[in-house]
Amino acid sequence: MKKKLVISTGAGMSAESGISTFRNAGGLWEKYPVMEVCSADGFNRNPALVHEFYNARRRDLLKAQPNAGHLGLVDLEKDYDVYVITQNVDDLHERAGSSKVLHLHGELMKVRSVTHPERVYKLSPEAIETTPDSRDSHGDPIRPHIVFFQEAVPNMEPAAQLASEADIFVVIGTSLNVYPAASLLHYVRRGVPIYYIDPNPAPVPPDVTVLKMGASEGVERLAEILRKG
């Protein structure tokens, strides 16, 4: 029976694919007032701006390709039961071929009904633009399928469950400053090996193995360590 390898990924996972991160210098938050484009209040105030912001993010995403880090995680599925928990809203894990991906903060290539949030729709690459006038097949207005600031993270509970079941837990490309995602480390059972891949790692407990490198190089190194183990 394969060991359960649970991997929590953040913005650094997609940085090498050219997806701009929010928090780094020159990142998206310097160009947009975050609460105007990424909050529930902002969407209520100016839905047109929010729709256009996410249209632009989708246009960027369609130009991007999975990097070697994404592909390396897929390769690990040969030897492990791999689950990816991602803070990222891009679909690069799926496009790389990862079979089990849980999105904490929503999915960029999906929209949902404003009035019936259970109605979620996948956008096709040929039709990624939405506006406040866009409607679903029921005639309801739609919004990005994104967890805005001021909204609950509905997938946090299943993510915590996965972390608690991990035989090996890995964190890639995150500052460990974004909650509740950063709290996943607290659900990992005592004694379970934990690896943290990031070129600028945050302080972590001494029992965490830190690989101070980018996602692609770090995943390659992780695979070497696990094969030896």
N, C-alpha and C positions, 0 to 999 in steps of 0.2 A: 504494500500500500504506500502510495506516494505521500511524502510529508507536505503539510499545508504551508505554502510560502505566501505570506500576505504582504503586499507592497503598497505603501502610501505615497502618492506622488503629488508634487506641487508644481509651481510655475517653471522651476528650473528644469523639469523633465522635458518641457517643450521649447525651452529657450534656444537650443541648438537647431530647432526646426524653423527659427525665425519668428516665433510667436512672441510678441512683445509682452514683457512682464509688467504688472501693475506697479510693483513696489520699488524696483531698481531705479537708479538715476536715469532719466530719459524715458522712463516707463509711462504707461498710459495715464497714470494718475496725475502726471505733470501737465498733461494736455487737456484733461477734462476734470471739472469739479466732480469728484467721485459720487457725492450724494445726489448730484443731478442726474447721473446716468445709471447708477447701480443701486438705487434705493427704492423702496416702495413709495415713499413720499415723492421722490423725483419722477417716478413713472406717473403718478397721479397728477403732478403739476404740469409735466411737459412730455406726454407720451411720444410725440413726434421726434423729439431729441433722442429719447431712449431707443426707439425703433431704428433711427439712423445710426446711432452708435453701434448697435448690434449688427446692422447690415454691413457696416464697415469691418467689424470683427469677422463676419462670415467671409467677406471678400478676401481678407488677409488669410484666413484659414484655408480657403480653396487653393491658394498659392503654395501652401506649406506641405511638406511631406514628413512622414515619420522619420526620426533619426535612428542612429545605431543603438541608442539606449532603448527606444521603444521596441526595436527588433530583437534586442538582446533579452528583454523580458519575455517575449514570445518564445524564444529558444529555450528558456528555462522550463517551459511547460513540458518538455520532453522528460524531465526528471522530477518535477514537482507539480503539486496541485496548486497552481498559481491564481491568486485573486488580486486584482488591482483595485485599490480605492483611490480615486483621484479627486483633487480639488479643482482640476482643470476642466474647463467647459468645452475644450476642443475634442475632436473625435480621432486623434492620432493613435491612441492605444488600439482602438477598434480597427482603424485602417492598417495598422501594422500586423494585426491578426490576433491580438489578445482575446481570449475566449470568455473571460469573466471580468467585467469592468463595472464598478459601482461609482457613479458620479455623485459627489457630495453637493456640488454647487450648481447642478443643472447641466444642460447640454445646448451648445450654441446652435447646432443644426436642427433643433426642435423648437416648436412653439406650442402654446396651449391656449385653451379658451380662458378668457378672463373670468367668466361667470361659472364655468364648470371645469375646474383645474384638473380633473381626472381625464379630460379629453386632451391628449397630447398627440401632436402631429410631427412627423419627420419631414423636413424640407428637402427638396431635390436640389442638386447643385445648379440646376438651370433656373431655379426660382427661389432665390434666397432673400429677396427684398420684401420687407413688410412695412406697413404704415398703420396709423391709428384707424384707417378705413378698412384694413384687411379683416376679412370675416372667415370663419370656418364653414363647414358644410351645413351647420345648423343656423347660420346667420349671426353667430356670436362674435364679438371682437376677440382678437388674439393678442398675446403678449409673448415675449421671449420666455422660453422654458428655462429660466435662470432663477436661482435663489438670490433675491435681492437682499441687501442690508435691510434690517428690520423684519426679516422673515425667518421662520424656523427652518432648520435643515432636516427635511424629512428622512433622509437616508442615513442620518447619524446613528440611529439605533442599530440597523443592520451592519454598519461599518464597525461599530464597537463590538458587536457579536463576532464578526470575522477576526478582529484583532485579538479577542479573547481565546479564539480557537487556533491561533497561529502556532506552528512549530518553529518557524523562523519569521521574523518581522523586519521589514526594510522600509526606510524612509528615504525618499529621493527628491532633491530639489525644492526644499521648503524651508522657510525661515523659522518654522515652529512658532510663529507669532499669530497665526490665523486660527481663531477658535470658532467652533468647537473641534475642528480637524486636528489641531495640535494636541488635544487631549487623548488621542488614540493610543499614544504610548502608555498611558496609565492603565489601559485594559489588557495589555500584554501580560501573560502569566510570568511569574518570577522564574528565572532560569532559562527562559526562551532567548536564544541569540537575537540581538538587535543590531542592525547595520544602518548607518546614516551616511548617505552620499550627498555631498554638497561642496562646491568650491569655497564657500564662505559659511562654514557650519556654525550654528548657534551652540551655546553651551548645553551639554547633555550629561547625564549621569555617567560615571566611570565605566559601567558595565556595557556601554554602547560602543561598538566598534565604528570609528569615524573614518570614512574614506574621503579625504579632502580633494575632490575632483568633480568635474562635470558629469552629467548623466551618462553619456556614451562611454567614457573611459571608466566611470565608476561601476556601471553594470557589467562591463567586461571583467573588471577586477573582482567584483562580487562573484561572478560565475566561476572564476579561477579558485577563489577561496572555498566556495561551496563544493566544488568538485574534489578538492583536496580533503575536505572535512569528512 
